[in-house]
Amino acid sequence: MSRAAALGAAVCAAILGSGALSWTAARSQTSVPAAPSATLVEPRACAGCHAEVTREWQESLHAQSFRDPIFLAEYRPHPVEDCVACHAPLATNLVAPGEVDTREGVACVACHVDAAGHILGTTWGRPTGSVPGRTTARGDDAPHPVQRSAELGSAAACARCHEFGFPPPRDRSMGYDPTVLQQATFTEWRGSRAGRQGLACVSCHMPRRADGHVDHRMPGASAELLARSVRVDVRATREHDGVAVRVTLRTRDVGHALPTGDIFRRLIVRAELGAESMSSELRRHFGTSHVGDALVTTEIDDTRLMPGRPRVVTLHLPPVPDVHAVRWSVSHARLDLAVARARGLPLGSVQTVFRSGEAPVR
């Protein structure tokens, strides 16, 4: 047996022995700990044959999902088991970061192994009669059996951890509106042109190269991806009481709200004229309201950038003598900047400026 085949057999045995190691199982059955054999299917076990994919994954937010300082700053004061289910799906039901091995975050088997222990892929294989829509790799195709799964690359697969409601209230604290989702990326996608055309999340976030390789860095709010995704037009006009800066933002090939996901994320539009500055945030706004007989926290406004809908932000600056150009920027922030400072987080780790420039004052 070749080294690759031996490694593949060991990996396959470990996965099949572990049984219910899957994103689905971890998301819906967070009280079920991973089997001890799960340690044999850490990413380094896959790296023997999938070195490039593993290197890319190591750069991803999936790999860092339970080590991310912004996540930990919010999680540690209020640990919730459901957070572990998606940020470290191979961890046990022990939610304290020091009590479980959460270093791997969302690792290979979280997506590539189903609840029955089958190893899933998107390209290899031949039709199998056992599971509709799947294929099984031939013995000479891979060192371990692989079932081809259309679901693996689908938006529905991503929705398991990228769309969910608010948790129930603790003790007697005020609850959230049950009709409002905490994260609604899948719903946003279904209402977009990308969703109507069947362009799944992986089309942008895991592009396939000409040689068939799928990029596993899975960029989200990277400066490069954001810059490609938003067109910005800026016009600065003199008025009797100062300068009006009109910033028009449009999405480009985006299949969800921008930003999407966590409720603390926002776009910050900023303009400066000399020492004067003004900014506006595009985000979800929450307040209290009655739903039936209950007073709950609910969404009262949503100013985020939506696919296919231009968003115009107008900023008014006081007059500044001898300054004839406005400096502007658009950034993505993962937290309110004041909260980030209070948490002791470097602003550079929270805020990403992805578009900037100057506009003459006319």
N, C-alpha and C positions, 0 to 999 in steps of 0.2 A: 504493500500500500504506500502511495506517495505521501510526502509530508503534508501536502495540502489536503489530501483525502483523509489522512489520519486526524488532522486538526478539525476538518469539517465533521467527521464522524463524532468526535468528542463534543463539539459544539452542539450538534444535533441531539446527541444523547442527553446533554445537560438541559437543553431546552425542552425536549420531550419529557424528561424527568420532572421538570419544574411545573408542567401542566399549565396553570392559568397565568402565565406571565404574558400579559398583554395590556396595551393601553386601555382597552375596553374594560378588562377585569379590574385594573387598578383604579380606573375612574369611578366605577360603579360599586366596587366591593372593597372600599378602603380599609376595612377591618381585617382583610385576609392578608397575612404577611407573605412575602415572596419566599419560595422554598429555598433551603440552603444551597441547592445546586445552582441557584441564580448567580453565585459568585463565579461560576465557570463561563458565563456568557457576558462578562463585562466587555466593553469595547475593545480592549487589547486582545481578546480572543478572536475577534472578527478581523483585527488589523493584519493578521498574517496573510490573508487573501485580499483584504479590502483596505490597503494602506492609504490610498489617496482619499477614499471616502472618509476614513477615520480621521485623517489630518484635517479635512474640511469640517467634519463634525466638531472637532475639538475647538475650532474657531467660532462655532455657532452659539447663539443664546440658548439653544436646547441643551448643549453640554454644560452651560454655566447656570442653568435655570434655578438651581438651589444654592449656588454660590454667589449669585448676582447681589452686589451690596445694596442696590435699591430695593430689590425684593426682600432681602433680609431685614432691612431697616423698617419695613412695614409689617413683616411677618413675625418677627421676634416678640414685639409687644402683644400681639394677638394671634398666637398660633392656632390655625384651623386645619383640621384633618384633610378637608377637601383640597387645600393648597398643596399638600404633599402628594396627593393622588396625581396631580398633573405636573408639578415641578420636580418630583422625584418618584416616578411611578413604580420603581422597583424597590422602594423603601418599604418598611413594615408600617404598621399602624401607629408606631411611636412617633409623635409629631415633634419632639424636641430635637433640634438639629444635632446636638451632641450625642444622641442616643441611637441614631441610625446612620448608615452609610449613604449619604445623599450626594456624594461628590460627583457621581456620573450624570446627575440630572436626568434628562430625557435621553436615554441611551438607545442603542440599536434595536434591542428586543422590544422596546416599548411600542415601536411602530411595525417592526418586521416579524413579530410572532403573534399569532392569534391565541384565543383562549384554549384551543385544543392542542397548542404546542406546534402548529405548523409554521414553518419559516416561509414568509411571504416575500415576493418580488413583483416587479411590474413588467419585466421584459422576458425573462427566461421561461421555458417550459412548453409543454404540449397539453392539449385538452385532457381533463380528467373527469370521469363520470361521477366522482364522489361529491364534489362541491360545484354547483352551477357557477359558471363565470370564472372558474379557476383552471389553471393548468399545473402539471407536475413536471419538474425538470427531469430529463433523461439522465441516466447514470453517468454519461460522458460529458454532460453539460456542467455539472457542479459537484463538489466533494460532499454535498449533503442534499437531500431532497428540498426542492423549492416549489412552492405553489404560486403561480401567477395570480395576482389579485387586482382586479380593477378598482376595488374599494380603497386599496392602499394609497393610490394617487388622487383620491377624490376629495372634494371639499367636505363631504360628510365625515371623512376620517379626521380631518383637522378640527371639525366642529366639536368633537368630543371634549376638547380642552379649550377651545376658543369661542365657545358660546355657552352661557349658563346664567342662571338667575342669582339673586342675592341670597345669602344664607338666612335662615330664620333668626329672629331676634333672640338675644341672650337675656335670660332673667326677665326683667320687666322693661328692658330698654325698647325704644321705639323701633319698629320694624320698617322694612322697605316695601314699596308698592309691589305686590306680586305680579302685576302685569308688565313690569319694566325689567328688562334683562340687565345684568351687571356687565356682561360682555355680549355683544350681538354681531360679531363679525360675519357669521354664517348668514344671518338674516340680511345684513347689509349687502353681502355678496349676491344673494338670490335676487335682490331688487336692482342690481346693477346690470349694465350691458354685458359685462364679463359673465355674470351668472346666467343671463338669458342665452348667451352663446355657448355655455358649457365650458368656459375657460376656468379651470380649477385653480386653487391657490398655488399649486406647484408650478403653474405656467410662468409666474413671476418670481416666486420665492425659491424654487428649485429647478432652474432652467436646465434643459437637456442640451448637451453639446452635439456637434455634428457626428462625433464618434459614438454617441449614445450614452456617454457618461452624464450622470445627474449630479448637479452641484449640491452638496450637503452642507454648505455654509449657512443656508437658509436666512439670508439677510432680511431684517425687518426694518427698523428705523435707522438704517445706515445713511450717512450723508450722501453717498453715491446714489442709492436707490431713491431716496427722497428727492434729490435734485432732478432725477429723471422723471419723477412722478408728478411734479407740480410746476406749472407755468406761472410766472409772476410778471405782471405789468404794473409799473409805477409811474404816476404822474403827479408832479408837485406844482401847485398853482398859488400865486400870491392873492391874498384877500385883504380886505381893509384892516382886519385885526390880526393878520399873521399869514401863515402858509397852510394850505390844506393839502395833505398827502393822500392820494387815492390809490390804494393797492388792490389790484384785482388778481385773485388766485383761481386757477383752474386745474383740475386733475388731468393727468395724462396716463391712460391705460391703468387706471386704479379700479379695483373691484370692491371697494368698501369705503367707509368713511375714513377721513384722514384728520387726526390719528384715529386708529381703531383699537379695540382691546381694552386695556385697563382704564378705569374711569378717571384716573389722575392725569392721564396724558393730555397734552394740548399743543397747538401750534401758537407761537408767539410772533406777532408781526410788530416790528419796531422801526421807528424813524427818528433820525437825529438831525438837528439843524444847529450847528455850532455846539454849544454846551447844553442846548435844550433837547429833550427827548420825550417821546410818547410811545406807548405800546398798547396792543390789544391782544387778547387771548381767544383762540377758537377752541372750544371745549364743550363738554356736557356740564350743565348747571343743575344742581339739586336743591330742593327745598322741601318744606313740609306742606302736606295737603291732606284732606279727608278723602279716603277711598271707602265708600260705604259708611260705616260707623267708626272706622278706625282712622286715627291720625298717623300718617306714615311719611317716610322720606321718599320722595319721588322726583323724577326728572321734570324740571319746569322749563328748560330751554336746551337747545342743542345747536351751537353755532359752528360746529365742525365743517370741514370742507367735504362736500358730498360729490360722488361721481357724476359728471355731466352737468353740474350746477355751479356756475361761477359764484364766488363769494367776494364781495367788495367790502374792504375795510378802509374807513376814512379817519385819518389822524390829523388833529389840528395842533400846529406848533406856533408859538408866539414869534413875532418878527425878530430877526437877528441881523444887525447891520453888517454889510459887506460879506455875507455868506450867501452864495448863490447856488448851492447844491445840497440836496438832502441825502444823507447816508441812510440806507435801509437794510433790513435783514429779515429773514423768515427762519425760525428755528423750531425744532421739535423738542419738547421737554417731557420727561417721563414722570415728573412730579411738579407740584407747585414749588417755585424756586424758594419761597420763604420756608416751606416745610423742609426742603432739602437742606437748607442752612441749619435749621433747628435739629435735623437728624445728624448733622456733621458730615454730610456728603459733599464732596467736591462738585462744584457746579459743572465742571467739564465732563463729569460722568453722567450728569442728569440732562444737560442741554446740548443739542447738536444744531449748529447753524449750518443750513444746507443751501440757502440762496442769499446773496447779498449784492449790493451795488450802490451806485449813486444816480440820482435823478436831478437834472437841472431844474431850478425854480423858474417858472415861466410867468 
